[in-house]
Amino acid sequence: MNDPMLMLTGILAVITRTLHLPGATTTTGGGDGDGGGATRDRGAVSIEQVLWYAAAAVSVAVVATIIWSQIRSTASTPVQAPSAP
């Protein structure tokens, strides 16, 4: 698994799916599309949500660092001038 974007997309999909609680809807009515209105108030942000977002931020920082180091190493290699035939 060498593609950083694939890894980032997978991590974000897992985090998004984990934080989506079944039965939790918005207070404006029918967040799940059932048309029944608010069935449960999710309340304040839990420590679990904070930790998931912190983990997502750390993973983004790690991927950005890896990509930046690859860019810098590629940019530091000298470019050879073409030779005339």
C-alpha positions as CSV (number, residue, x, y, z in Angstrom):
1,M,0.0,0.0,0.0
2,N,2.3,2.7,-1.3
3,D,-0.4,5.2,-2.4
4,P,-0.8,7.9,0.4
5,M,-4.1,9.2,-1.1
6,L,-5.6,5.7,-1.0
7,M,-4.5,5.3,2.7
8,L,-5.9,8.8,3.5
9,T,-9.2,8.0,1.8
10,G,-9.5,4.7,3.6
11,I,-8.8,6.3,7.0
12,L,-11.3,9.1,6.5
13,A,-14.0,6.6,5.3
14,V,-13.5,4.5,8.5
15,I,-13.6,7.5,10.7
16,T,-16.7,8.9,9.0
17,R,-18.5,5.5,9.2
18,T,-17.5,5.1,12.8
19,L,-18.8,8.5,13.9
20,H,-22.1,8.1,12.1
21,L,-24.4,6.7,14.7
22,P,-27.5,4.8,13.6
23,G,-30.7,6.5,14.6
24,A,-29.1,9.9,15.2
25,T,-30.9,12.6,13.2
26,T,-30.8,16.3,13.0
27,T,-33.2,18.5,14.9
28,T,-34.7,19.9,11.7
29,G,-36.3,16.6,10.8
30,G,-35.3,13.3,9.2
31,G,-31.6,13.3,8.8
32,D,-31.8,9.6,7.9
33,G,-34.5,10.2,5.4
34,D,-37.2,8.5,7.4
35,G,-39.2,11.7,7.7
36,G,-39.8,11.1,11.4
37,G,-38.0,14.1,12.7
38,A,-35.5,14.1,15.5
39,T,-35.4,10.7,17.2
40,R,-32.3,11.3,19.4
41,D,-30.3,14.4,20.4
42,R,-26.6,13.6,20.0
43,G,-25.7,16.3,22.5
44,A,-22.2,17.7,23.0
45,V,-19.1,16.4,21.4
46,S,-17.8,13.3,23.1
47,I,-14.2,12.5,23.9
48,E,-14.4,9.7,21.4
49,Q,-15.2,12.1,18.6
50,V,-12.4,14.4,19.7
51,L,-9.9,11.5,19.7
52,W,-11.1,10.4,16.2
53,Y,-10.6,13.8,14.8
54,A,-7.2,14.1,16.4
55,A,-6.3,10.8,14.9
56,A,-7.4,12.0,11.5
57,A,-5.4,15.2,11.9
58,V,-2.3,13.2,12.9
59,S,-2.7,10.8,9.9
60,V,-3.1,13.8,7.5
61,A,0.1,15.3,9.0
62,V,2.0,12.1,8.5
63,V,0.9,11.7,4.9
64,A,1.7,15.3,4.2
65,T,5.2,14.8,5.7
66,I,5.8,11.7,3.6
67,I,4.7,13.5,0.4
68,W,6.7,16.6,1.2
69,S,9.9,14.6,1.9
70,Q,9.5,12.8,-1.5
71,I,9.0,16.1,-3.2
72,R,12.1,17.6,-1.6
73,S,14.2,14.5,-2.4
74,T,13.1,14.6,-6.0
75,A,13.7,18.3,-6.3
76,S,17.2,18.1,-4.8
77,T,18.4,15.7,-7.5
78,P,20.4,17.6,-10.2
79,V,19.0,17.9,-13.6
80,Q,21.4,16.8,-16.3
81,A,21.6,19.0,-19.4
82,P,21.0,17.3,-22.7
83,S,24.2,16.6,-24.6
84,A,24.5,17.6,-28.3
85,P,24.8,14.8,-30.7
